[in-house]
């Protein structure tokens, strides 16, 4: 769970920060585990790595109240959505965890972007 004392973060922003950090963690795990699954997991690995990077960056942008966090939130939501769809197509536990967790990040990032 993220720091709860960020003065400018309302409940919606705090939830989005938490969701982004959780998305980054599950995607790092998934990408690492997919590396052991073979060549057919290359797209999943790439998308998970993209999510891990963009979601952690978005959380940092929100924490510092960057003027660009809304635009970054929309991009984060798009990448998370694509990754969730990819992971949902695989039976591995780590992929299913991503497919389960990422929709919350998509929703909260879209809310932050609007």
C-alpha positions as CSV (number, residue, x, y, z in Angstrom):
1,X,0.0,0.0,0.0
2,X,1.2,3.4,-0.9
3,X,1.9,6.3,1.5
4,X,-1.4,7.7,2.8
5,X,-0.1,11.2,3.7
6,X,0.2,12.7,0.2
7,X,-1.6,16.0,0.8
8,X,-2.8,16.6,-2.8
9,X,-4.0,13.0,-3.3
10,X,-7.8,12.6,-2.8
11,X,-9.3,9.1,-2.4
12,X,-9.5,8.5,-6.2
13,X,-5.9,9.4,-6.8
14,X,-4.7,7.4,-3.8
15,X,-6.7,4.4,-5.1
16,X,-5.1,4.8,-8.6
17,X,-1.6,5.0,-7.1
18,X,-2.3,1.8,-5.2
19,X,-3.6,0.1,-8.3
20,X,-0.7,1.2,-10.4
21,X,1.8,-0.1,-7.8
22,X,0.0,-3.4,-7.6
23,X,-0.1,-3.7,-11.4
24,X,3.6,-3.0,-11.6
25,X,4.3,-5.7,-9.1
26,X,2.1,-8.4,-10.6
27,X,3.5,-7.6,-14.1
28,X,7.1,-7.9,-13.0
29,X,6.3,-11.3,-11.5
30,X,4.4,-12.4,-14.6
31,X,7.1,-11.3,-17.0
32,X,9.7,-13.1,-15.0
33,X,7.6,-16.3,-14.8
34,X,6.7,-16.1,-18.6
35,X,10.4,-16.1,-19.4
36,X,10.5,-19.7,-18.3
37,X,7.5,-20.7,-20.4
38,X,9.1,-20.4,-23.9
39,X,9.1,-18.3,-27.0
40,X,5.3,-18.2,-27.3
41,X,5.2,-15.9,-24.3
42,X,7.2,-13.1,-25.9
43,X,4.3,-10.8,-26.4
44,X,3.1,-11.3,-22.8
45,X,6.5,-10.6,-21.5
46,X,6.8,-7.3,-23.5
47,X,3.3,-6.1,-22.4
48,X,3.9,-7.0,-18.8
49,X,7.2,-5.1,-18.8
50,X,5.5,-2.1,-20.5
51,X,2.8,-2.1,-17.8
52,X,5.4,-2.4,-15.0
53,X,7.2,0.6,-16.3
54,X,4.2,2.8,-17.2
55,X,2.2,2.0,-14.1
56,X,5.1,2.8,-11.7
57,X,5.8,6.0,-13.7
58,X,2.2,7.0,-13.5
59,X,2.2,6.4,-9.7
60,X,5.2,8.6,-9.4
61,X,3.7,11.3,-11.6
62,X,0.6,11.3,-9.3
63,X,2.6,11.4,-6.1
64,X,4.5,14.5,-7.3
65,X,1.3,16.0,-8.7
66,X,2.8,16.3,-12.2
67,X,0.8,18.3,-14.7
68,X,1.1,15.4,-17.1
69,X,-0.3,12.6,-14.9
70,X,-3.7,12.7,-16.6
71,X,-2.3,12.1,-20.1
72,X,0.0,9.4,-18.7
73,X,-3.0,7.8,-17.0
74,X,-4.8,7.3,-20.3
75,X,-1.8,5.7,-21.8
76,X,-1.3,3.5,-18.7
77,X,-5.0,2.4,-19.0
78,X,-4.6,1.5,-22.7
79,X,-1.5,-0.6,-22.0
80,X,-2.9,-2.3,-19.0
81,X,-6.1,-3.2,-20.9
82,X,-4.1,-4.7,-23.8
83,X,-1.9,-6.7,-21.3
84,X,-4.9,-8.0,-19.4
85,X,-6.4,-9.3,-22.7
86,X,-3.1,-11.0,-23.6
87,X,-2.7,-12.5,-20.1
88,X,-6.3,-13.7,-20.0
89,X,-5.5,-15.9,-23.0
90,X,-2.9,-17.9,-21.0
91,X,-3.6,-20.6,-18.4
92,X,-0.6,-19.8,-16.2
93,X,-1.3,-18.7,-12.7
94,X,0.9,-15.6,-13.1
95,X,-1.0,-14.6,-16.3
96,X,-4.4,-15.1,-14.7
97,X,-3.3,-13.0,-11.7
98,X,-2.5,-10.2,-14.2
99,X,-5.8,-10.6,-16.0
100,X,-7.5,-10.3,-12.6
101,X,-5.6,-7.3,-11.2
102,X,-5.1,-5.1,-14.3
103,X,-8.8,-4.1,-14.9
104,X,-8.8,-2.2,-11.6
105,X,-5.8,-0.2,-12.8
106,X,-7.5,0.4,-16.1
107,X,-10.6,1.8,-14.4
108,X,-8.8,4.0,-11.9
109,X,-6.3,5.3,-14.5
110,X,-9.2,6.2,-16.9
111,X,-11.0,8.0,-14.0
112,X,-7.8,10.0,-13.3
113,X,-7.5,10.8,-17.0
114,X,-11.0,12.3,-17.2
